[in-house]
Amino acid sequence: NLPTGYFISFLCLQRMPGLVVTRSVGDELAHSLGCLADPEMLEIELTSRDRILIVASDGVWDGLSNSRAIEIAAMYHSAAEASRAVVNAALESLQRLGMGDNVTAVVTFLPVPI
């Protein structure tokens, strides 16, 4: 019996259970079921050469390399359009690979230093 508010999903037409892992950050119950409750984080210092920041779920990185995601985002002037394009490219790539995953991306264009 899980407390109210927790949800375990099951993969459609498969006999194995799946977890909604994108909602498990900081979730001690999910951690007890085998999910990592602590997010993986990396801190870097931005330089004057950095122009695009992409924050995305693992589904994006399973489908696209870092450089390919940046190439796609750089083709757009709108961060919203760039985000949609990165997500769509990742979904297409995952489909070609016979994989499925949740895919979320937020693209931010960093200001050009003066």
Backbone as a ProteinNet text record, in pm:
[ID]
protein_1_A
[PRIMARY]
NLPTGYFISFLCLQRMPGLVVTRSVGDELAHSLGCLADPEMLEIELTSRDRILIVASDGVWDGLSNSRAIEIAAMYHSAAEASRAVVNAALESLQRLGMGDNVTAVVTFLPVPI
[TERTIARY]
84	0	88.1	69.4	146.8	66.9	134.3	63.9	-1.5	-105.4	-173.5	-74.6	-85.3	1.8	113.7	136.2	239.8	176.4	249.2	193.5	298.1	263.7	349	277.2	348.1	287.1	333.1	259.3	295.9	306.1	411.3	432	321.2	261.2	148.2	185.9	105.3	120.7	248.4	309.4	429.3	405.3	475.7	455.6	544.7	621.8	709.3	658.5	673.3	629.6	731.2	684.2	772.3	741.6	834.9	815.3	817.4	746.8	749.6	871.5	989.5	1113.6	1136.6	1076.1	1096.7	1035.3	950.3	889.2	952.7	1068.5	1126.5	1237.8	1273.9	1380.1	1338	1417.5	1387.6	1280.4	1234.5	1125.1	1182.2	1174.1	1231.6	1160.9	1030.2	961.3	1013.2	1026.8	1081.9	1224	1299.1	1435.2	1434.1	1337.4	1329	1293.5	1239.9	1205.6	1316.6	1428.5	1541.6	1573.1	1490.6	1519.5	1617.3	1698.7	1787.7	1707	1704.1	1625.1	1703.8	1835.8	1919.9	1951.5	1926	1952.7	2102.3	2137.9	2276.4	2296.5	2394.7	2414.5	2560.8	2584.6	2718.7	2722.1	2822	2834.8	2955.4	2932.9	3042.1	3035.4	3147.5	3150.5	3132.9	3033.3	3009.1	3118.3	3148.8	3247.2	3178.4	3252	3195.4	3160.6	3211.2	3179.8	3047.7	2996.8	2873.3	2753.2	2670.1	2555	2421.7	2424.7	2300.4	2310.8	2205.5	2195.7	2073.8	2093.5	1982.8	1973.2	1858.1	1828.9	1724.8	1756.7	1668.9	1667.7	1562.3	1551.2	1643.9	1666.5	1758.9	1713.1	1584.6	1535.9	1595.5	1619.2	1683.9	1825.2	1898.5	2039.5	2054.9	1951.5	1954.9	1938.7	1870.7	1844	1939.3	1998.8	2084.4	2215.8	2321.3	2447.8	2438.3	2526.6	2529.3	2545.1	2639.7	2666.6	2548.2	2478.7	2362.6	2249.8	2227.5	2123.1	2154.3	2280.2	2319.9	2303.2	2342.9	2326	2180.2	2090.9	1947.3	1898.4	1931.6	1885	1936.7	2057.9	2120.2	2051.8	1969.4	1899.8	1779.5	1747.4	1626.1	1659	1570.7	1584.5	1496.5	1397.4	1305.7	1344	1358.4	1390.7	1279.8	1154.6	1042.4	1049.4	1076.8	1088.9	1208.4	1318.8	1437.3	1408.9	1336.4	1300.7	1216.9	1116.3	1030.4	1112	1204.1	1284.8	1375.9	1435.3	1521.2	1439.2	1322.4	1235.1	1193.5	1149.6	1106.2	1219.4	1339.7	1454.3	1489.2	1482.7	1511.2	1408	1280.1	1174.8	1194.2	1227.6	1251.6	1369.9	1476.5	1594	1563.5	1491.2	1454.3	1368.2	1277.1	1190.8	1274.6	1371.1	1459.2	1539.2	1574.5	1651.5	1564.1	1431	1339	1324.8	1347.1	1340.3	1224.8	1181.1	1079.8	1124.4	1094.4	1130.7	1053.6	1048.7	992.6	1098.2	1054.1	1147	1100.8	1186	1157.6	1285.1	1271.3	1388.4	1348.3	1435.4	1420.9	1548.9	1534.1	1648.7	1648.2	1764.4	1781.3	1895.7	1873.2	1979.9	2043.4	2172	2243.3	2278.3	2279.7	2311.3	2455.2	2476.1	2610.2	2677.9	2796.9	2864.9	2907.1	2908.1	2946.4	3095.1
-118.5	0	124.3	207.7	330.1	445.8	541.9	659.7	735.8	810.6	892.1	987.4	1003	1093.8	1023	896.2	821.2	739.7	723.3	655.8	564.3	440.7	347.8	314.9	331.3	301.7	164.7	108.1	-19	-1.3	-58.7	-46	-119.1	-52.3	-106.8	-237.1	-337.4	-467.2	-540.4	-504.1	-573.2	-624.5	-727.4	-788.4	-728.5	-625.2	-566.4	-429.5	-398.5	-266.4	-159.8	-37.5	75.6	182.7	270.7	379.6	511.9	608.6	743	810.3	782.5	824.7	974.6	1043.7	1187.4	1259.3	1193.3	1253.6	1202	1137.3	1075.2	1156.6	1272.1	1352.4	1392.7	1355.2	1384.9	1296.1	1197.1	1110.4	988.9	989.7	880.8	747.2	748.4	622.8	563.6	646.2	597.1	545.9	614.1	570.6	430.1	403.6	271.2	162.9	203.5	109.2	95.7	167.8	153.4	274.3	378.7	500.4	587	660.1	755	878.5	912.4	1026.9	1156.6	1146.8	1265.9	1293	1414.5	1444.4	1445.3	1408.5	1419.8	1563.4	1630.5	1771.5	1796.1	1895.1	1936.3	2087.8	2142.7	2287.1	2327.4	2417.4	2466.8	2618.4	2679.2	2823.7	2857.7	2940.5	2980.4	3076.3	3066.9	3156.5	3247	3341.4	3432.3	3359.3	3238.2	3159.7	3083.9	3065.6	2989.2	3071.7	3015.8	3088.5	3019	2885.7	2808.7	2716.2	2714.8	2623.2	2534.5	2404.2	2309.2	2227.7	2233.6	2149.9	2049.7	1920.3	1821.5	1691.4	1615.8	1483.2	1385.8	1272.4	1174.3	1122.9	1129.9	1085.6	1165.5	1294	1376.6	1325.9	1302.6	1263.3	1118.6	1036.8	901.4	905.8	1010.2	1019.8	1110.1	1207.1	1305.2	1322.7	1345.9	1383.3	1528.9	1569.2	1708.8	1802.2	1770	1858.6	1864.4	1753.3	1754.1	1837.9	1828.2	1908.3	2057.3	2095.2	2235.5	2279.9	2195.1	2227.8	2256.1	2173.7	2190.4	2320.7	2342.9	2463.5	2590.1	2585.8	2704	2747.2	2662.1	2696	2787.8	2816.4	2891.6	3021.1	3118.8	3245.9	3247.9	3160.2	3152.2	3031.5	3054.3	2944.7	2839.2	2884	2788.9	2699.8	2760.5	2681.2	2586.7	2634.4	2550.5	2432.8	2457.5	2350	2243.7	2288.1	2193.7	2113.5	2179.1	2111.1	2006.1	2037.7	1941.3	1821	1845.6	1736.6	1649.1	1712.1	1635.3	1552.9	1610.1	1535.5	1417.6	1437.9	1328.9	1217.3	1254.7	1153.8	1074	1142.9	1074	977.7	1022.2	938.4	816.2	837.2	725.3	624.8	675.3	585.4	502.3	565.3	491.3	384.4	413.2	318.7	211.8	223.4	128.2	148.4	270.9	303	398	402	497.6	558.5	684.1	750	880.3	935.4	1069.2	1166.5	1271.9	1366.5	1508	1581.7	1720.2	1800.6	1919.5	2005.5	2151	2226.1	2370.8	2430.7	2512.3	2578.7	2724.6	2773.8	2914.5	2971.2	3085	3153.8	3252	3235.6	3318.9	3453.8	3558.7	3690.7	3698.8	3776.9	3798.3	3903.6	3874	3974.2	4094.7	4211.5	4335.1	4358.6
0	0	0	-99	-109.2	-53	9.3	59.1	-55.9	-25.1	-124.9	-189.1	-320.9	-392.7	-466.5	-437.1	-506.7	-617.1	-724.9	-841.5	-901.6	-922.8	-995	-1124.8	-1235	-1364.4	-1411	-1504.1	-1562.7	-1713	-1769.6	-1913.2	-1986.6	-2079.4	-2153.8	-2223.4	-2208.3	-2273.3	-2235.2	-2121.9	-2077.2	-1936.7	-1900.2	-1770.2	-1661.4	-1693.5	-1592.3	-1550.1	-1422.1	-1376.5	-1413.9	-1425.4	-1449.6	-1347.3	-1323	-1228.7	-1302.1	-1251.4	-1306.5	-1244.4	-1300.8	-1237.2	-1246.5	-1339.9	-1348.9	-1230.8	-1158.1	-1040.9	-911.9	-921.7	-803	-739.3	-795	-735.2	-594.1	-497.3	-357.6	-297.6	-369.9	-326.1	-254.2	-122.8	-43.8	-68.7	-96.2	-124.4	-255.1	-357.7	-484.5	-463.5	-377.3	-347.7	-286.3	-200.6	-138	-239.3	-354.6	-460.9	-564.6	-543.3	-633.3	-719.2	-714.4	-790.7	-712.7	-785.5	-720.3	-685.5	-557.2	-512.7	-520.9	-540.3	-550.1	-697	-742.8	-883.7	-912.1	-1034.8	-1078.6	-1124.7	-1068.3	-1101.2	-1132.7	-1215.8	-1252.8	-1250.5	-1186.4	-1181.2	-1264.8	-1361	-1443.8	-1447.7	-1474.9	-1488.8	-1635.9	-1665.2	-1803.2	-1849.6	-1977	-2036.3	-2137.2	-2192.2	-2291.5	-2421.2	-2440.6	-2561.5	-2550.3	-2429.3	-2408.6	-2451.2	-2539.6	-2594.3	-2572.4	-2553.6	-2541.5	-2421.4	-2340.9	-2227.5	-2251.2	-2244.6	-2258.6	-2130.8	-2065.7	-1949.4	-1998.4	-1987.9	-2049.3	-1970.9	-1991.9	-1930.6	-2003	-1939.6	-1996.8	-2132.3	-2161.4	-2291.7	-2406.1	-2383.1	-2486	-2509.3	-2401.5	-2414	-2458.8	-2441.4	-2497.5	-2649.1	-2697.8	-2841	-2917.1	-2848.7	-2915.8	-2841.1	-2916.2	-2852.7	-2808	-2720.5	-2676.8	-2796.1	-2883.3	-2996.7	-3092.8	-3113	-3203	-3143.6	-3014.3	-2950	-2965	-2947.8	-2964	-3109.5	-3203.3	-3346.1	-3379	-3327.7	-3354.3	-3291.6	-3165.2	-3095.6	-3163.1	-3213	-3274.1	-3403.4	-3460.1	-3585.1	-3561.7	-3435.8	-3403.6	-3330	-3343.7	-3271.4	-3146.8	-3142.7	-3029.5	-2943.5	-2813.2	-2721.8	-2720.9	-2732.5	-2734.7	-2858.2	-2974.1	-3097.7	-3089.6	-3033.6	-3018.8	-2926.3	-2818.2	-2725.4	-2795.5	-2870.7	-2944.6	-3045.3	-3115.1	-3215.6	-3152.5	-3038.6	-2969.4	-2924.4	-2866.9	-2823	-2941.5	-3050.5	-3167.4	-3226.2	-3233.8	-3287.3	-3196.9	-3065.8	-2972.5	-2985.8	-2997.5	-3013.7	-3142.3	-3250.9	-3379.1	-3367.4	-3302.1	-3284.9	-3198.9	-3088.5	-3001.8	-3076.5	-3159.3	-3236.8	-3333.5	-3401.2	-3493	-3419.4	-3294.2	-3214	-3148.8	-3166.8	-3105.8	-2956.2	-2912.1	-2769.3	-2743.4	-2621.6	-2578.7	-2446.8	-2427.5	-2302.1	-2293.3	-2174.4	-2159.7	-2209.8	-2274.6	-2335.6	-2303.5	-2233.4	-2196.5	-2216.4	-2274.3	-2291.6	-2273.7	-2209.1	-2196.7	-2252.6	-2356.4	-2417.8	-2375.2	-2338.2	-2303.6	-2386	-2448.7	-2519.2	-2421.8	-2399.2	-2302.3	-2364.8	-2283.8	-2338.5	-2386.8	-2492.3	-2545.2	-2459.5	-2406.2	-2323.8	-2407.2	-2344.9	-2416.2	-2397.5
[MASK]
++++++++++++++++++++++++++++++++++++++++++++++++++++++++++++++++++++++++++++++++++++++++++++++++++++++++++++++++++

